[in-house]
Amino acid sequence: MANELTINLKVGYESGNTSDLFELALNLAVSQSTANSYMRRTQVIGASEEALVLGDFTSGFIAAVNRDATQRITIRDSTGGKNMIDMGPGEPCLFRIHGDSGAPFVIADGGTPTLEYVIVGN
């Protein structure tokens, strides 16, 4: 099956006399195995880093949103690694993990915010 993944992205900016709109709509042909196709879950993130639960996935697209109203969530490239993605309260992100990488690690700046995410593997 082809074009299993659809990504729609719209970023608008307006300030003073400056405005811009960036739109992108993609139907991606993602080669999938029957075992690794799709997973949706939530993970409560603590103030100590922990691996993002990937299940059996080793690569694929991850779309995530920080469901907390006040706390930030940071995604790192590995345990003790560099901060890669910073998600403020309610903010989303989209990234693709490479099959050669390990699981990303996540950490909250306080409290126990919830990260909701989907993985479309390949």
C-alpha positions as CSV (number, residue, x, y, z in Angstrom):
1,M,0.0,0.0,0.0
2,A,1.3,3.5,-0.8
3,N,0.7,6.9,0.7
4,E,-0.2,5.6,4.1
5,L,0.9,8.9,5.8
6,T,-0.6,12.3,5.2
7,I,1.1,15.4,6.7
8,N,-0.6,18.8,6.6
9,L,1.4,21.7,8.0
10,K,0.3,25.3,8.1
11,V,2.4,28.0,9.7
12,G,1.1,31.6,9.7
13,Y,2.9,34.7,10.9
14,E,1.6,38.2,11.3
15,S,3.3,41.1,13.1
16,G,2.9,44.8,12.2
17,N,3.4,45.1,8.4
18,T,4.8,41.6,8.1
19,S,2.8,38.5,7.3
20,D,3.5,35.2,5.8
21,L,1.8,31.8,5.4
22,F,3.7,28.6,4.8
23,E,1.6,25.6,3.8
24,L,2.6,22.0,3.1
25,A,0.4,19.0,2.3
26,L,2.1,15.7,1.6
27,N,1.0,12.2,0.9
28,L,4.1,10.1,1.6
29,A,4.7,6.7,0.3
30,V,6.0,5.1,3.5
31,S,7.1,1.5,3.1
32,Q,5.7,-0.4,6.1
33,S,5.8,-3.9,7.5
34,T,2.6,-5.3,8.9
35,A,4.2,-5.5,12.3
36,N,5.3,-1.9,12.5
37,S,2.7,0.4,11.1
38,Y,1.0,2.7,13.7
39,M,1.0,3.3,17.4
40,R,-0.8,6.0,19.4
41,R,-0.1,6.4,23.1
42,T,0.4,8.8,26.0
43,Q,3.3,8.9,28.4
44,V,3.5,10.8,31.6
45,I,6.9,12.5,31.7
46,G,8.8,13.1,34.9
47,A,11.6,15.4,36.0
48,S,14.2,12.7,35.5
49,E,14.9,11.7,31.9
50,E,13.4,8.5,30.5
51,A,13.2,6.7,27.2
52,L,10.3,7.6,24.9
53,V,8.3,4.4,24.7
54,L,8.6,3.2,21.1
55,G,7.3,-0.3,21.4
56,D,8.7,-2.4,18.5
57,F,9.4,0.7,16.3
58,T,13.0,1.3,15.3
59,S,12.3,4.1,12.8
60,G,9.4,6.3,11.6
61,F,7.6,9.6,11.9
62,I,6.6,10.8,15.4
63,A,4.0,13.5,15.8
64,A,3.6,14.6,19.4
65,V,1.9,17.2,21.6
66,N,2.6,18.4,25.1
67,R,-0.9,18.1,26.8
68,D,0.2,20.0,29.9
69,A,-1.0,23.6,30.6
70,T,2.1,24.8,32.4
71,Q,5.1,22.5,32.1
72,R,7.7,22.1,29.3
73,I,8.8,18.8,27.8
74,T,12.3,18.4,26.2
75,I,13.2,15.5,23.9
76,R,16.9,14.5,23.8
77,D,18.8,12.5,21.3
78,S,19.9,9.9,23.8
79,T,20.2,9.4,27.5
80,G,22.3,12.2,28.9
81,G,22.3,13.6,25.3
82,K,21.7,16.9,23.7
83,N,18.4,18.6,23.9
84,M,16.8,18.4,20.5
85,I,13.2,19.4,20.8
86,D,11.6,21.8,23.3
87,M,7.8,21.7,23.6
88,G,6.1,24.4,25.7
89,P,2.7,23.9,27.2
90,G,0.3,22.7,24.4
91,E,2.9,22.8,21.7
92,P,3.3,20.1,19.0
93,C,6.2,18.7,17.1
94,L,6.9,16.4,14.2
95,F,10.1,14.5,13.6
96,R,11.4,11.3,12.0
97,I,13.7,8.9,13.9
98,H,16.4,7.0,12.0
99,G,16.7,3.3,12.3
100,D,20.3,3.6,13.5
101,S,19.4,5.8,16.5
102,G,18.3,4.6,19.8
103,A,15.1,5.8,21.5
104,P,14.8,9.5,22.2
105,F,14.8,10.5,25.8
106,V,12.2,12.9,27.4
107,I,12.3,15.0,30.5
108,A,9.9,17.6,32.0
109,D,10.9,20.8,33.6
110,G,8.7,20.0,36.6
111,G,5.4,18.3,37.5
112,T,4.3,15.3,35.4
113,P,3.1,16.5,32.0
114,T,1.5,14.1,29.6
115,L,3.0,13.7,26.1
116,E,0.6,12.3,23.5
117,Y,2.1,10.9,20.4
118,V,1.6,8.7,17.3
119,I,4.3,6.8,15.5
120,V,4.0,5.8,11.8
121,G,6.8,3.3,11.3
122,N,8.6,2.1,8.3
